[in-house]
């Protein structure tokens, strides 16, 4: 039995579900559990930290077997990876937290990842800023967070304020402060200096309560030593490590009961490749941008395109020069514009893709691996609550797919839509795959554009399926100007 378990593919969630089933069997003999956890310990596996419940169950068994040091290590690993954030058994967690071994492990972890202090009178954690701008307050009223609670000041719409967010504050928690109080606070003055001059230390992002579902980033920040860590090795791992693909399902309709045409096996660390963009953001804010550019020759050829996600003209120009693709920066300014594109701009992106087939291949590989063309309100990566990524809200990011209109084979899902034909939809799955369903209209726009561009006879059937008999998508196609784009592409030679 144990040999069979150990032979399973640990990149798949189904494998870890089977491991849990094995360890949670009430008939499981202690010697069998001991043999299994020993085998796992003998074969270190990067996927282990991505399994929230499993680490807790493993800790429980190690405690039962009186392997106290291993139990403490497993518990600390669960904290480092952020395994307590979601998917855990609350009863098991409550039981573990009473264990003296776990209490001691928490003390060790606290020394390694100390909590940041609260500034006096405030709920604002002294964590790195991710958003800072000064402008009139856009909402009716807001508390000034730098006021003492007993004398809290109300800021009103139109008041001159600082609007800001911090790394550890929940994503939708925008904070506001009057300039005189914000500028008078010594901790925030230093925080602002680091933010504006990209002078943070990696340890500034270290927190005992990882917010993001980003085990790779969480573990790196919890263990890195800024003086000695190998940036090139880190980026190679982020760019090539197996797993992290985006799970999705294709069906004959958008409902739960529709016949399935395609469904991939979910990885245990599903969608985690998308966190690579956020890792680049943290490295940039810590002053490593030059080192990132120096590392590019040793990374996959598509990796530089991740840097185009930053709303930074200088970075985009440098990537254009590095990749040797004239006009790339200007085209990305359009593709990632924080607005709906008119048809003329859409055609510019389509034509640029047609003229640069190698770029299309690299972009298809980049989108498939990192998924930044998807809009998922449950997994905001790139996180549009970071000022540099604000353009990724409301699915504006999905316009980057227009580069691929003439080359659907460069992105698997586009190729599959053409293969399965009109009526194919992204099937109902779960929150982690909402990015595909939310952006399905953009995928259809690409298919219709390709067929129009090639005067393909299949266009009429796709138009009937997606433009004429599909009220679900009708409003989105109007916003995207799909009909107008199809008409414009039909006129191109």
Secondary structure, 3 states (H helix, E strand, C coil): CHHHHHCCCCCEHHHHHHHHHHHCCCCCCHHHHHHHHHHHHHCCCHHHHHCHHHHHHHHHHHHHCCCHHHHHHHHHHHHHHCCCCCCCCHHHHHHHCCCHHHHHHHHHHHHHCCCCCECCCCCCECCCEEEEEEEECCCCEEECCCCCHHHCCEEECCCEEEEEEECCCCCCCCEEEEHHHHHHCHHHHHHHHHHHHCCCCHHHHCCCCCCCCCHHHHHHHHHCCCCCCCHHHHHHHHHHCCCCCCCCEEECCCCCCCCEEEECCCECCCCHHHHHHHHHHHHHHCCCHHHHHHHHHHCCCCHHHHHHHCCCHHHHHHHHHHHCCCCHHHHHHHHCCCCCCCHHHHHHHHHHHHHCHHHHHHHHHHHHHHCCCCCCCCCCCCCCCCHHHHHHHHHHHHHHHHHHCCCHHHCHHHHHHHHHCCCCEECCCCHHHHHHHHCHHHHHHHHHHHHHHCCCCCHHHHHHHHHHCCHHHHHHHHHHCHHHHHHHHHCCC
